[in-house]
Amino acid sequence: MSETALQKATIPFDGRVQSGVEQPPQAHLEMLGMNLEPSLDQAVFIEMLKDLTATARELTQGNPIPNFLAPEMVAVTANLTITCGFGERIFDFLGKPELKPEGLHDIPAFKLDQLQERWGQTDLVFQICCDDPGTLFAAGRLLLVKCQGKATLQWMQKGFTYAYGSAPRGTTPRNPFGQVDGTVNPSTAEDFSEQVWLDGTGEQAYLDGSTIMVLRRIQNFLNPWELLDRPARERVIGRKLSDGGPLSGGGEFDEEDMDAVDESGNFVINRRSHLALSREHEDDGSDKLRRRAFAYDDAPEPGQSDLTNTGLVWISFQRNPDRQFTAIQKRLDMHDLLNKFISHIGSAVYWIVPGTSTETYWGQALLEK
């Protein structure tokens, strides 16, 4: 591999759908949640979106940014993607609440949620992913500057996964518990069409090529987890630590055998394991979705007794969270053995707007409808 393989590596920006969804996750994530200033009017909002879209297009393709005085900071493109989403309130701001896509609303409260307002819903989200942390920082900073006086940063969530070149592209990442996490994902154009991308014609043409993102911040409790031996850890998940294969046998992508029993007649895969509950879907697979999660490892909070502040910036893309994410989470919330070791502390839902052409901007079909 060339020492500078990433220097000019790009992912197309324009197209029917936005980048940053179908692609394997890059090494680094910066997620920006922003709220519009109360005094902002629609005309200024549109101009901001035009500017942000043009800036993101040039950044991701390695082209010069007008009036940007630090071009050296973004000279390495390193597979940079910038993905834009609208929160539910944007439709109200535009006076078009009736045009909200189905499922664009807060995720219903679950019994075990411990949601913190600081990681909650915002008007806008920008998912910035890159294989170079310097470029990631500079791109995020430039977007924030472009939003000054128009939108305010509410939170920033950073994450990471495999570094470029450390594993084959598309290798399923491991979470902070050391387990292969995200095995079941769409892989073909047909899968993405059925599970992720919305289509639309006529009055609903503005939806074509869009999707809905669910963002959950999931804290991981490493101290109690690390008291478990390897067999106990595998029983919680239902998969082998070594390669992610189901405990019933086979490799990572082999189908689990939920009827397999051991010599004592006990099910090999616990019916309350994370695998069993997350895969217990309808025969038509209607709750399948696209997972694209990143781990986080932040400094401990002041006064925090636990020395770790670790977890997942857990991202999924789907046509309708009600039928996909929420359907799965209802099962997990009630019985998942993993619940003892995790806590959902943040939640937000966004409409990931359709892709662009070289002449259009994010959300244009909705804004001009």
Secondary structure, 3 states (H helix, E strand, C coil): CCCCCCCCCCCCCCCCCCCCCCCCCCCEEEEEEEEECCCCCHHHHHHHHHHHHHHHHHHHHCCCCCCCCCHHHHCCCCCCEEEEEECHHHHHHCCCHHHCCCCCCCCCCCCCCCCCHHHCCCCEEEEEEECCHHHHHHHHHHHHHHHCCCEEEEEEEEEECCCECCECCCCCCECCCCCECCCCCCCCHHHHHHHCCCCCCHHHHHHCCCEEEEEEEEEECHHHHCCCCHHHHHHHHCECCCCCCECCCCCCCCCCCCCCECCCCCECCCCCCHHHHHCCCCCCCCCCCEECCEEEEECCCCCCCCCCEEEEEEEEEECCCCCCHHHHHHHHHHHCHHHHHEEEEEEEEEEECCCCCCCCCCCHHHHCC
